[in-house]
Amino acid sequence: MRPLRFAIIGAGMAGILSAIKLAEAGFTDFTIYEKGDRFGGTWRENTYPGLSCDVPSQLYCYSFAPNPEWSHVFSPGQEIRTYFEVVAREFGIEKSTRFDDEVVSCEFSDGKWHLETHKGHRDEVDVVIAATGVLHQPKFPDIDGIDTFEGACFHSARWDHSVNLGGARVGIIGTGSTAVQITSALVERVAHLSLFQRTAQWIMPQQNPEFTEEQKEQFRAHPEQLEQMHDSLSILFGGFAKAVIDAQSSEIQMIEDACRTNLEENVHDPVLRERLRPDYRAACKRLIISPDFYDAIQQPNADLVTSGIERMESGGVRTEDGVLHELDVLVLATGFKVDAFMRPMTVVGRDGLTLNEEWAERPNAYLSISIPDFPNFFMLNGPNGPVGNFSLIDVAEQQFAYIMQLIDLLRSGENREVSATHVAMDTFEAERVGAARKTIWTTGCSSWYLDDRGVPAVWPFPFDRFRSEMASPQLESYDVR
């Protein structure tokens, strides 16, 4: 058996998973490189008020580490971050992690990957697992005069907890899940809240009840119940997958009806109701789940601003209708650079091919895992994977089980390099693009799912297809040397 050394890039959900599963398979020679100061990934970097997951808690956890202590059906972000920290500690992977040491370059030569970090640390490994995530590089808006604003201004993923919001006039730019959660959390704490809406969003009504102590005790005493909940929720989300990939399905019609009813029955002012009504179909953008956003935006101290932003001034935001919205605090809930993945890290594959060259048009990977001419380099939750309102933990677990089968080719000693072929990637991509054009995501909205062609950069097939693909690699799709 050939000994292998691994580098895992990222200590978020997927990086923790990778380390645990490598150790479980008997691999002990690995290092996790993390740019931050602790475990948690996006749940470490996002700490804004109201932060919670839009996937139920019992599904958004590792299958091998069920948690009977979740406080809510959809748990708050701090609990999720703590969960990952606890799992990492219980499985003893802290000793293999280098915090505050971002990988800046990763180059393949002489059959090895050569890594360098921003601290100057160098490493040589056989296999790289890129667990860098998707939602970790904030995207900032290009607004004239933003540097002239005299109040506090920060991105939602860089929340400044030193700023006192009590009695403040707060503005929020954006209407995605983050902005909706912040609006609901802050409206009763601040003097006035202005939500700057470029595009209205459909809101799926979903209550978020607490788990009682009796329920938690039942979970502790009967862990098989957690497993049953996990499996039943997974089936439910598989049904949602069928809805969004077929724009004509009866399932998507039910979702649209629920969102429309939510708007009609819970927004009482007809003028405000129409300003909140999207001009595209529900789930065209990532579906937003909230039990109370419509209540929050109808509070007397809340203002929905639909006129476009002209510029920032020292005292606030000037909109195109000439109104100055005076603010003390401005929150930029403007999302992330979702096409970055492991970049800006420099990655150089076989024969000097750089990742930027390979991805000159747009990011792509075979089954979102492997890139041709980048041997022994595997991604979790890479380009064009199942990110549409699914549990990315479930996705990552299946992806890693697939990757382990490729790693076994290397461990046997018979093979030294494995990466997807160009033919396999191009063939799959052509099929993926054709299917993607039939999904709900192409029915008339602009969203972060869409690439430069207007094609959804996501998995457009049933989730059963994903499970089937992940069950076993088709070795004819790989360049094995």
VOMAR-309000 format. One record per residue (C-alpha): residue in three letters; x, y, z. Coordinates in steps of 0.25 Angstrom, whole numbers, padded with zeros to 4 digits, always signed. Layout:
alaXYZ/...
***
This chain:
met+0000+0000+0000/arg+0005+0014-0004/pro+0006+0024+0007/leu-0001+0037+0004/arg+0000+0051+0009/phe-0012+0060+0008/ala-0015+0075+0008/ile-0029+0080+0012/ile-0031+0094+0008/gly-0042+0100+0017/ala-0047+0096+0031/gly-0062+0099+0029/met-0072+0088+0028/ala-0066+0081+0016/gly-0052+0082+0022/ile-0056+0076+0035/leu-0063+0065+0028/ser-0051+0062+0019/ala-0041+0060+0031/ile-0051+0051+0039/lys-0053+0042+0027/leu-0038+0041+0023/ala-0035+0037+0038/glu-0046+0027+0037/ala-0040+0021+0025/gly-0027+0020+0032/phe-0020+0032+0026/thr-0013+0040+0037/asp-0003+0049+0029/phe-0011+0061+0026/thr-0012+0076+0029/ile-0024+0085+0028/tyr-0020+0099+0024/glu-0030+0110+0029/lys-0029+0125+0026/gly-0038+0128+0038/asp-0035+0126+0053/arg-0045+0115+0056/phe-0054+0104+0050/gly-0067+0107+0043/gly-0065+0113+0030/thr-0077+0122+0025/trp-0083+0120+0039/arg-0070+0126+0045/glu-0070+0138+0036/asn-0085+0141+0036/thr-0090+0146+0050/tyr-0101+0156+0046/pro-0113+0157+0055/gly-0124+0147+0051/leu-0114+0138+0044/ser-0120+0124+0042/cys-0120+0112+0032/asp-0131+0110+0022/val-0129+0095+0023/pro-0135+0088+0035/ser-0125+0085+0046/gln-0127+0070+0046/leu-0123+0070+0032/tyr-0112+0080+0033/cys-0102+0072+0041/tyr-0093+0060+0038/ser-0100+0047+0037/phe-0089+0041+0046/ala-0091+0052+0057/pro-0106+0055+0059/asn-0109+0066+0069/pro-0120+0064+0079/glu-0118+0078+0085/trp-0122+0087+0073/ser-0131+0098+0079/his-0140+0101+0066/val-0145+0093+0054/phe-0136+0103+0046/ser-0124+0106+0056/pro-0117+0120+0058/gly-0103+0122+0052/gln-0096+0122+0065/glu-0101+0108+0068/ile-0097+0103+0055/arg-0083+0108+0057/thr-0082+0102+0071/tyr-0087+0089+0065/phe-0075+0089+0055/glu-0065+0093+0066/val-0070+0082+0075/val-0070+0071+0064/ala-0056+0075+0061/arg-0051+0075+0075/glu-0058+0061+0078/phe-0051+0055+0065/gly-0038+0061+0069/ile-0035+0068+0056/glu-0030+0081+0063/lys-0016+0076+0064/ser-0015+0075+0049/thr-0020+0089+0046/arg-0012+0101+0043/phe-0021+0113+0046/asp-0018+0127+0040/asp-0010+0121+0029/glu-0016+0123+0016/val-0011+0115+0004/val-0007+0125-0007/ser-0001+0115-0017/cys-0003+0101-0021/glu+0006+0095-0032/phe+0007+0081-0038/ser+0020+0076-0042/asp+0028+0063-0042/gly+0016+0056-0037/lys+0013+0064-0025/trp+0006+0077-0021/his+0014+0088-0015/leu+0007+0097-0006/glu+0011+0111+0000/thr+0004+0119+0010/his+0003+0134+0012/lys+0012+0132+0025/gly+0023+0125+0016/his+0020+0111+0020/arg+0023+0100+0009/asp+0017+0087+0008/glu+0018+0075-0002/val+0006+0066-0003/asp+0001+0055-0012/val-0014+0059-0012/val-0021+0072-0010/ile-0035+0073-0005/ala-0041+0087-0008/ala-0052+0089+0003/thr-0052+0104+0001/gly-0067+0106+0000/val-0075+0116-0008/leu-0081+0127+0001/his-0068+0132+0007/gln-0063+0144-0002/pro-0072+0156+0000/lys-0077+0164-0012/phe-0077+0179-0010/pro-0086+0188-0018/asp-0081+0199-0027/ile-0087+0211-0022/asp-0083+0225-0024/gly-0078+0232-0012/ile-0078+0220-0003/asp-0065+0225+0004/thr-0072+0238+0008/phe-0082+0232+0017/glu-0079+0237+0031/gly-0087+0226+0038/ala-0083+0211+0040/cys-0083+0203+0027/phe-0080+0188+0026/his-0083+0176+0019/ser-0093+0166+0025/ala-0082+0155+0025/arg-0072+0165+0033/trp-0082+0169+0043/asp-0077+0180+0053/his-0082+0176+0066/ser-0076+0189+0072/val-0086+0198+0066/asn-0098+0201+0075/leu-0111+0199+0067/gly-0120+0203+0078/gly-0128+0216+0074/ala-0120+0216+0060/arg-0125+0219+0046/val-0121+0206+0039/gly-0121+0204+0024/ile-0119+0190+0017/ile-0116+0188+0003/gly-0121+0175-0003/thr-0133+0166-0002/gly-0127+0152-0002/ser-0128+0142+0010/thr-0118+0150+0018/ala-0125+0164+0017/val-0138+0157+0020/gln-0133+0151+0033/ile-0126+0164+0037/thr-0139+0172+0034/ser-0147+0162+0043/ala-0136+0162+0054/leu-0134+0177+0055/val-0147+0184+0052/glu-0151+0185+0067/arg-0137+0189+0072/val-0134+0201+0063/ala-0141+0215+0062/his-0143+0213+0047/leu-0140+0203+0036/ser-0139+0205+0021/leu-0138+0193+0013/phe-0133+0197-0001/gln-0139+0187-0011/arg-0134+0185-0025/thr-0142+0173-0028/ala-0154+0168-0020/gln-0154+0153-0015/trp-0164+0142-0013/ile-0165+0138+0002/met-0168+0124+0006/pro-0175+0124+0019/gln-0169+0114+0029/gln-0170+0115+0044/asn-0158+0112+0052/pro-0162+0105+0065/glu-0153+0102+0077/phe-0150+0088+0081/thr-0156+0086+0095/glu-0147+0080+0106/glu-0156+0067+0105/gln-0153+0066+0090/lys-0138+0067+0092/glu-0138+0057+0103/gln-0146+0048+0094/phe-0135+0050+0083/arg-0124+0047+0094/ala-0131+0034+0098/his-0134+0030+0084/pro-0124+0034+0074/glu-0130+0025+0064/gln-0141+0036+0063/leu-0131+0046+0058/glu-0127+0037+0048/gln-0141+0035+0043/met-0143+0050+0043/his-0131+0052+0035/asp-0135+0041+0025/ser-0149+0047+0024/leu-0144+0061+0022/ser-0135+0056+0011/ile-0146+0050+0003/leu-0154+0063+0005/phe-0143+0071-0001/gly-0142+0062-0012/gly-0156+0065-0015/phe-0152+0080-0015/ala-0141+0077-0025/lys-0151+0071-0035/ala-0159+0083-0034/val-0148+0093-0037/ile-0142+0085-0049/asp-0156+0085-0056/ala-0162+0098-0058/gln-0175+0092-0062/ser-0176+0082-0051/ser-0188+0082-0042/glu-0179+0082-0030/ile-0173+0096-0034/gln-0188+0101-0036/met-0191+0097-0021/ile-0178+0105-0017/glu-0183+0117-0025/asp-0197+0116-0019/ala-0192+0116-0005/cys-0183+0128-0008/arg-0194+0136-0015/thr-0204+0133-0003/asn-0193+0137+0007/leu-0192+0151+0000/glu-0207+0153-0002/glu-0211+0149+0012/asn-0200+0156+0020/val-0197+0169+0013/his-0209+0178+0016/asp-0206+0191+0009/pro-0209+0188-0006/val-0198+0198-0010/leu-0187+0192-0002/arg-0192+0178-0006/glu-0190+0181-0021/arg-0176+0187-0018/leu-0173+0174-0011/arg-0178+0165-0023/pro-0168+0160-0032/asp-0169+0160-0047/tyr-0163+0146-0048/arg-0167+0132-0044/ala-0165+0127-0030/ala-0152+0119-0028/cys-0146+0126-0040/lys-0136+0132-0030/arg-0132+0124-0018/leu-0145+0122-0010/ile-0145+0130+0003/ile-0151+0124+0015/ser-0157+0133+0026/pro-0168+0133+0036/asp-0168+0148+0039/phe-0162+0156+0028/tyr-0175+0162+0023/asp-0178+0166+0038/ala-0165+0172+0039/ile-0166+0181+0027/gln-0180+0186+0031/gln-0175+0191+0044/pro-0177+0206+0046/asn-0162+0209+0046/ala-0159+0201+0034/asp-0158+0206+0020/leu-0157+0199+0007/val-0149+0207-0003/thr-0151+0203-0017/ser-0145+0215-0024/gly-0131+0212-0029/ile-0118+0217-0022/glu-0112+0228-0029/arg-0100+0231-0019/met-0096+0231-0005/glu-0094+0244+0003/ser-0088+0247+0017/gly-0102+0246+0023/gly-0108+0234+0016/val-0113+0229+0003/arg-0118+0238-0009/thr-0128+0230-0018/glu-0131+0233-0032/asp-0144+0240-0028/gly-0136+0251-0021/val-0139+0246-0007/leu-0127+0246+0004/his-0130+0234+0013/glu-0122+0239+0026/leu-0115+0227+0032/asp-0105+0224+0044/val-0102+0210+0039/leu-0102+0204+0025/val-0101+0188+0024/leu-0097+0183+0010/ala-0105+0170+0009/thr-0100+0168-0005/gly-0095+0154-0006/phe-0083+0147-0010/lys-0073+0144-0021/val-0079+0131-0024/asp-0070+0127-0036/ala-0057+0129-0028/phe-0057+0115-0021/met-0042+0113-0017/arg-0038+0126-0024/pro-0030+0136-0022/met-0021+0124-0019/thr-0012+0121-0030/val-0014+0107-0035/val-0004+0101-0046/gly-0007+0087-0051/arg+0000+0078-0061/asp+0010+0085-0071/gly+0008+0098-0065/leu-0007+0100-0068/thr-0013+0110-0058/leu-0027+0109-0052/asn-0029+0123-0057/glu-0026+0118-0071/glu-0035+0106-0070/trp-0046+0114-0064/ala-0044+0126-0074/glu-0058+0125-0079/arg-0065+0121-0066/pro-0062+0110-0054/asn-0065+0096-0058/ala-0062+0082-0053/tyr-0066+0068-0056/leu-0078+0065-0046/ser-0073+0077-0039/ile-0061+0069-0033/ser-0050+0068-0043/ile-0043+0077-0053/pro-0036+0071-0065/asp-0020+0073-0064/phe-0021+0075-0050/pro-0018+0061-0045/asn-0021+0057-0030/phe-0028+0070-0028/phe-0042+0068-0023/met-0053+0078-0019/leu-0065+0078-0010/asn-0077+0086-0014/gly-0069+0091-0026/pro-0075+0097-0039/asn-0089+0093-0044/gly-0092+0085-0032/pro-0105+0083-0024/val-0106+0096-0017/gly-0121+0100-0019/asn-0127+0099-0005/phe-0121+0086-0002/ser-0113+0081+0010/leu-0099+0083+0006/ile-0094+0074+0017/asp-0102+0063+0010/val-0096+0067-0003/ala-0082+0067+0002/glu-0083+0054+0009/gln-0087+0047-0004/gln-0076+0054-0011/phe-0065+0050-0002/ala-0070+0035-0002/tyr-0068+0036-0017/ile-0054+0043-0016/met-0049+0032-0006/gln-0052+0022-0017/leu-0042+0030-0026/ile-0032+0032-0015/asp-0032+0016-0014/leu-0027+0016-0028/leu-0015+0024-0023/arg-0014+0016-0009/ser-0012+0003-0017/gly+0001+0008-0023/glu-0003+0004-0037/asn-0007+0018-0041/arg+0000+0031-0038/glu-0009+0041-0044/val-0024+0042-0046/ser-0033+0054-0052/ala-0045+0055-0061/thr-0043+0054-0076/his-0047+0066-0085/val-0057+0057-0092/ala-0064+0053-0080/met-0065+0067-0075/asp-0069+0073-0088/thr-0080+0062-0090/phe-0085+0064-0076/glu-0085+0079-0077/ala-0093+0079-0090/glu-0104+0070-0084/arg-0104+0079-0072/val-0106+0091-0079/gly-0117+0085-0087/ala-0124+0081-0075/ala-0122+0094-0068/arg-0129+0102-0078/lys-0142+0095-0074/thr-0141+0098-0060/ile-0149+0109-0052/trp-0136+0117-0051/thr-0137+0121-0065/thr-0151+0126-0065/gly-0148+0141-0065/cys-0140+0146-0053/ser-0126+0150-0050/ser-0119+0142-0039/trp-0106+0138-0034/tyr-0109+0124-0040/leu-0107+0129-0054/asp-0094+0129-0061/asp-0089+0139-0072/arg-0098+0131-0082/gly-0110+0132-0073/val-0109+0117-0071/pro-0111+0112-0056/ala-0098+0108-0051/val-0104+0097-0042/trp-0108+0083-0043/pro-0121+0082-0052/phe-0124+0067-0050/pro-0132+0060-0040/phe-0125+0057-0027/asp-0126+0042-0029/arg-0117+0045-0041/phe-0107+0051-0032/arg-0107+0039-0022/ser-0106+0030-0034/glu-0094+0037-0040/met-0087+0038-0026/ala-0089+0023-0023/ser-0077+0019-0032/pro-0068+0026-0042/gln-0068+0022-0056/leu-0053+0020-0058/glu-0054+0022-0073/ser-0057+0037-0070/tyr-0043+0038-0063/asp-0029+0040-0068/val-0022+0029-0059/arg-0007+0029-0060/
***
